[in-house]
Amino acid sequence: MNKIKSPKFKAIKKAIKKGKKFFVAGHQNPDGDSLGSTLAVSSYLRRLGKEVYAFSNDRPGEDLYFMPGMETVNFSVLPDEFDFDTMILLECSDKNRGGNFEPLFNTVKTVINIDHHITGQEYGTVNYINAQASSTAEIITELFEYLKADITPDEATCLYTGLVTDTGRFLHSNSSAESLRVGSVLLSCGADIQEVNTVIYNTKPYKELKLLGRALEKLNLLNNDTLAEITLNAKDFELLGVDPRHTQGIVSQPIMIPAVEVSLLLREEPGRIAVNLRSKGKIDVSKIAILFGGGGHARAAGFKVEGAQLTEIKDRLITSVIKEISKLK
Ligand SMILES: [Mn+2]
């Protein structure tokens, strides 16, 4: 146990011991890490005989419903009465990242804030923010080890889901030796990794696979094959009966092509143009997205332009990307 973690974990242990009625929540529009951590913490507290209200402001994507304990989460509905003594917020970099929690902040005695975002604010009574951690699930696993929690197989499955989704199956730059060690611990505790892999990574509806096929057929390579571009028009979505939101993962495909530095996916949506950008690593695509009113990360960014013409956006965007690529030489 490293020295920085220990005093913080000690304070969390004390707060958990003292609390009787807990409110546990992750962030709005929850991902695997937020919900997986919420479920594992709630399950552990119940095992200790505590009363728990697990909350999520929004429902997740369909692929996260396999996690054990999902039926115990209260979606969108805050309780009628606020008589909690302790609130545990996971992955919430600011006070209201999880929803409108002002009434709760006014009534609870203790707020435990656990997060791995570099922008995390210290609004809690006890704050544990570790930006070195790949995920909140990684921190919760370490905390459970500290608490000698005897992680159950179901809790391990939830935490493993958070760990693999936040690290992109241990491929993103946030995966560390510690992430892999924590993965190993969760596996030893009985995490059902087959189920996680099947549901999250190896399941795609027929329509979405057909859409991927159509997208790959429309793939263009520009600027000596350094720039990949796919445009999906309104009629592509109509023809296959899919929603423009069902394009997850498509933009990353052309990055596999050796010469490609940047991949673009342009979608014609009702009343607007939506664009996803991916970079192999040399170009910071968030800087390009900012030029169009969007944002994101160096390797993955996006933007939406309301009431715009596809061709106009496309021309400007391609020019901007080529300008960045030409700086590499
Ligand atoms: Mn996370």
Residues whose N, C-alpha, C, O or C-beta is under 5 A from the ligand:
A	BS01	MN	D33 S135 T136 D166
